[in-house]
């Protein structure tokens, strides 16, 4: 009638998640953070090419990508994808704005 103690759903091993990050997660953060900050430089200096509303939109996207990377800090591949995504988004928006709206330096 009752479940044995070993198969109980209240077992301490399965109910408490581990918050420790492994070495791969730390290495991903150490590599991705400077790259994301470097991408941020391009986002900030986009004001030389794009109008203010586009720069604010770019900065909002950059911050959102940073938050996404922080929230997925236990998944090293997601963390490493954040600066790559930031670079691609910046390139697509600035190049697209240049083509569609005639943004020039």
Secondary structure, DSSP 4 states (H G I P E B T S, - for coil): -PPPGGG-TT-HHHHS------HHHHHHHHHHHHHHHHHHHHHHGGGGTS-HHHHHHHHHHHHHHHHHHHHTTT-HHHHHHHHHHHHHHHHHHHHHHHHHH----
